Amino acid sequence: MKVSIIGTGYVGLVAAAVFADYGNDVVCADIDAAKIEGLRRGEIPIYEPGLSDLVLHNVDAGRLRFTTSNAEAAAHGDVIFLAVGTPTRAADGAADLTYLLQAAVAVAKGLTRPAVIVDKSTVPVGTAERITRLMAEHTQQPFIVVSNPEFLKEGAAVDDFMRPDRVIIGTTDARARELMRRLYQPFCRTSDRMIFMDARSAELTKYACNAYLAARISFINDIANLADAVGADVELVRQGMGSDPRIGNKFLFPGVGYGGSCFPKDTRALIDTAREHGLSLGIVTSAERINEAQKLVLVRKVRRHFGEAGIGGKTLTLWGLAFKPNTDDVREAPALRIVQTLLADGCKLRLHDPVAGPNFMAQLGETHGAVTLHDDPYDAAAGAHALLLVTEWREFRSPDFERLKAIMAAPALFDGRNQWDRGHVNSLGFSYAGIGR
């Protein structure tokens, strides 16, 4: 099948590479000329396990190519995916559809035959209808707009796309349903996980899923803070809760809050949609408020540890800067809030992340003399008065604690992901503070 993808971000590039790997003829477009030139040279703009090899293999096989022309992509595809960013609008938290609508117009102008237009971007309810009206102003070619929200996890996006737990397809058009079924059938051979519904329900399903998962994270973080106050261990509480099959244990891990390109943006957009309809989503609103406060839980613990002496002038090390492991994405990462707050407290910071360091420093903005980025985690920990674990990369789970104690100025560990055995590190002479422990 001839497939076109507009957008080369996490969703668009993964979709393009995987569709091509399953034998489809794929054109992937982006108006960022530098990004497209890099992709043509084999330079992958994002870190996602398995993606680089997949892209290079399918480019070499001739099934995947890149262009800066949305019109070229529009002329190519029987199915055309819109996978451009819908960032948060600063004024009100709503999803900014500027780039999506621009892409839709460009595709409409480039259509040369009937096509199915698939909205893969995360969008407010009613967007498929809005795109339909807008595109109809710019083309005489017949088309159908389908909502097909993505459910990829950064760090596991390739595998998620190849082995989806569900494929939501929002359309009531029989031809579009059949075309989408054919396209996704190779991914659903073991069991049919395609769920068809109307476009508005599909759009709301995406937001509802992310808001619910965000609420679970904020709930367990709330419980963790209570556990700290009453002297309980949230890890035991979590195990007890998760053993109930009605609850389960996924997204029930306390920490320093969620970040990334989805949960923060989507909860705010859902709250805005509810507000437009005169409703107040109390649970979702509370989840977002709790999460923003939780990003500074380690800072509060560090301040309490050093007491009246204060933390000004102390050297602190952060391990983990990406919002989650196996990605270089630092959007809304808790580490950003932590670093900015500790800098305001007058700390000197030594940072390490396996892949996200350059992106983090760029996001942090103007270089700061009190911040240094290190390629090696132990180099980063040298001379530190405290070590803060912020992102639970696998390589941080079993560090050489004796080496750490020897090189640190003071043996203080602040475990923002409850990865380390408190009894073990205490026995080595470390002061340990986890989340809700």
N, C-alpha and C positions, 0 to 999 in steps of 0.2 A: 504494500500500500504506500502511496505517496503521502508523506507526513511533513508538515512544516511546524517549526517551533519558533515563536517570537519571544526572545529573551534567553540569556545564557547565564542566569543565576543558578542557585542550587536546584530549583525545580526544573527550569528549562533545559539546562545542560544534562542533568541526569536523565530526564525524559528522552531527550534527543539521542543520547548514547545508548540507552537501553532499547528504545524502539528500533534503532539501527541494528543493534546486536541480534534482534529477533527477525532480521531480514527485510525490514522496511527501508524505503528510500527516503532519507531524511535530510531536509535543509533546515539549518538553525540560523536565525537572524538576530542581530543586535546592532543598534545604532552606534555603539561604542567601537569606533574603528580600531583603536589600539587593542582592545580585547579580542576582536575578531582576527587581527593580524597575529596576535599571540597564539590564539587557538590554531590557526593555520600552521604555525611553527611548532605546534605540539605543546605549547605552554598552557597549562590548566590554571585558571584564575582563582580557583578555590581549592581548599584541601578537603577531600572526601575520599575515604578508603575505597580503592578499586576503580575510581572514576577515570583516572589518568590512563590506565591501561585500556579501559573500555573505549575511550574516545580515540586513542591512537590506533587501536586495532580496526575500528570501523571506518576511520578516515582512510587508512591504508587499503581497506577492502572496497572503498568507493561507495559505501552506503551512507556516509555522513559527510556533509560539507557545510561550510560557514559562509555567511554573506552579511554585508551591512545594509542590504536592500530588503526592506519589508515587502516591497512590491514583488521582488523576485520570489520571495518565500510564498507570498500569496498566490502567485501564478503557478507555483509548483504543487501545492498540497491539495489533496482531496479532503484531508482533515487538517485544520490549522489551529494550533494551540496558542493561546495568549498566556504567557507565563512571565509577565513583567511585574516589577515591584509595586506594592500598594502600601507605602509607608504611612506611619501615623501622621496625621495633620496636627501640627503643634497647637493650633488655636483651640481645638475642641476634642482631640483624641480620635476623631473619625478617620477612616481609611481614605487616603488621598488617591483618587482614581485618575489623576492627570495622565500618568504614563500609560496606563491601561487604555484609556479612551483615545489617546493619540495613536497607539498601536492599532486599535480597532479601525480608526479612520484610514490609516495607511493600508491596512489589509483590504478594506472595502474598495479602495481606489485601485488596488492591484489585482482584484479578482478577475479571472478570465473565463470561469466556468462555475457551475454550482459547487458549493462547498459546505462542510460542517465546521463551524467556528466553535472551538472549545475553550471556555474560560477556565484556565487552570489556576489563575491567581486567586488569592483569598480576598473575597469581596463581600460587601453588605448585601442583604436580601434585596432583590429587585434589580441587581446589576445586569443580569442576562437580558432582561427586558430593555434596560437603558441602552445596552450595546446594540441590541436589535434595531431600536429606533434610530440610533446615531448612524449605524452602518447603512441603513436603508436610504439615508440622505445622500450617500456617496457611491452607490452602485446600483446597477439594474440587474445584476446577477442574482439568482436565487441562493439563499443561504439560510441556515438554521444555527442559532446560538445555543450551545449546550453548556451546562455547568458541570464541571468534573473536578471537584476540589482535591487537592493533594493531601496525603497523610504520611509524608516522609519524615523520618527522624534524621536530623543531621548527624553524621557519623555512621549511619547505617542506611543511607538513602538508596544506594544501588540495590542492596538486598531487599529493602522494603518495596521498591518498584517492581522487582522481578517476582517477589513472593508477597503480594499484597494480602492483608487480612480482610480488606473489602475495597471495592471500586464503586464509588458513588457516581451515578450518571443521572443528571437532571435534565430530562427532556420528555415531552409527550409526543414528539414527532416519530413516526414509525421508521422512516428511512434513517434518521439520525441514530435511533436506538440500534438498528441493525448494523450500521457502520461502526459504531462504538463497540458493539458486542464482538464483531470480527476483529477489531484492533486489539482488544484486551483478552480475547479468548486464549491466546498462548500462555498468558500468565495465570489462568484459572482452570487448568486442565484437571488438577486433582479434585477440586470442588468449585462450583460456580459461586464466586464471591461477588458477582456484580449485583448491585442493588439499584433498580431504576425508580425514579421519583420525578416530581416536577422540579423545575429549576430553583424556585424559591426555597423549597424544602432542602435541596442539596446545598444551597448557599448557607442556610441556617445550620445544617448538620455540621459543617466544618467549624463554625464558630462555637457551637455548643460543645463539641468534642474538646477543643482546646481550652475553653473556659472551665469545663468540668475537671480536666487534668490539672489546670492551674489551681483550682479550688482545693483539690486533694493535697497538693504540695503546700499551699498556705495553711490548710487545716493541720497537717502534721507538724508544721513549723510552729503554729500556735500552741499545740500540745507540748512540743519540745520546750518552749519557753516556760510553760506551766510546770513541766517536769523539773526544770532548773530551780524554779521557785519553791517547789514542795519537796525536793530531794528524791525524786524518782528518776529512773533511767528510761528515756524515751525509746531506746533500742529494744528493750524488753516489752515496752508498751506496744511498739510497732509490730513486733512478732506476734503478740497476743491478738492485736487487731487483724493483722494480715491472715491469720489462720482461719478467720471466719470467711467462708466462701462467698458470703454476700458482700464482703469488703475487698478481699484480696490484698496482695502486698505490692502491687505496682504503683509507682508514683506516690509512695508512702515513706519516702526517705527524707529525714530532716536535713537541713543544710542552711546555706546562706542565700536561699531564694532562687527563683528561676530567672532566666534572661533569654537572649536569643531573638530571632526575627519573628517568632510566632506568638508565643504566649502573651508577652506584654502588649504587642500591637493588637492582637485579636481580642483580648479582654477589653481593651479600651474602645475598640470599634464596636463591640457588642453592646457595651454600656451606652455608647452614643446612639446606636440604633434604637435601643429601648427608650432612651430619653426622647428621641424624635416621635415616638408613639405614645408618650405620656406614661411610660412605665419606669420602674426603678428596679434594677437587678441587684438586690441587696447582697446576695451571696457572692456574685462576681465582683461587685464593687469592694466588698470586704477583702476578697482574695487579693485584689490588686493593692489595696492599702497595706495589708499585712506583708505582702512581698516586698514592697519598697522599704518598710521598716526592717525586715529580716536581712536585707543586704548589708546592714551595719551591725549585725549581731556580734561578729568577731571584733569589730572596733570597740564595742562596749565592753567585751570581755578583756581585751588588751588594756584598755584604760583602767578597768577595775583591778587587774593584776598589778599594774605599776603604782596604783594608788596615788597618794598625794604628791609623790615625786614627779608624776606626770610622764608623758611619753615624748615630750619635745626633746629633740636631739638623739633619741634612741634610733638604732638601726634595726629595721624589721625586714624580714624576707617573706615574699609571697611566692608560693608554688601554685601555678595554674592561673591563667589569665583568660582563656576562652570561656564562654558561658557554660560549656559542657565538654567532656572529653571527645577526642577523635574529630575535632573540627578546629579551624582557625578563625571561626566567627566570634567576634567580641561585641556584637551588637547587644546593648542592654546587659552586658556581663556584670555580675556583682563586683568583680575585681575593679571595675572602673570606679564605682562609688567608694569602694574601700580605699583605693589608692588616693583618690581626690580628697577624701576625708582625713586620711593619715598625713598627707602633705600639709593640709591646713593645720594639723596638730603639731607640725614642725618635725616630723619624722624623716629619717633618711631611709629610702626603700631600695631593696635589691630584688629584682624580679626574674622569674624563670617560667617558661612554658615550652613544651616540646615543639609546637609549631606556631602558636598565635602571637609570639612576642612582637614581631614587626607590625602586625595589624593593631595590636594593643597600643604600641607607642604612637602610631599614626593617629589612632582615635583619641589618645590622651592629649594630643595637640602639641603645642610648643614644648620643645625639650626642656626638662627641668633638671637642674644640677643635682637635686636631691634624689633622682631616680636613675638607677642603672639597670640595664637588661643583660642577663648572663645566659650563655649557651648551656652551661653545666649547672645542675641544681645544687651541687655542693659548693661550687664557686659562689653561687648566689647566697648560700647560707653562711659563708665565712664571716665571722665577726658580728653576727646578728644577735640582738638581745631577745628576739622571739622569731619563730617560724610560723607562718599562717598558711595552712593548706586550704586553697580556695576552690580548685577544680580537681576532681578525683581521677586524674590520668592514672592508668594502670601502673606506670613506672613509679608512682609515688606510694603504692600500697605497702611495700616492704622495703623501705630505705634502710641504709646502714646507720642505725641510730647511734651506735658507739662513735662512728666517724662524725656524725652530726654534733654530738656532745663535745667532741674534741675541738671542733672548729668554730663552734658558736661562742659568742661572748657570754651568753647566759642560756641555760637549758630550759627554754619555755616553748611549748608546742600548743598551737591553737588549731584544732582539727575541725575545719568547717564542713567536713563531709562524713565525720564519724568513721574514718577508715582505719584508725590505729587502735591497738589494744591498750586501753588505759592502764591496766595492771602491769603490763610489760614495760611500757615506757616510764611509768612511775618507779618501777624497780631499778631502772637504769639511772635514776636521779633526775628525770625530767619533771617539770611542772606541766600538767596536761589539762586542757580545757576543750571539751567537745561541745556538741549542740544537744542540749537537753539531757546531759549525763551527769 
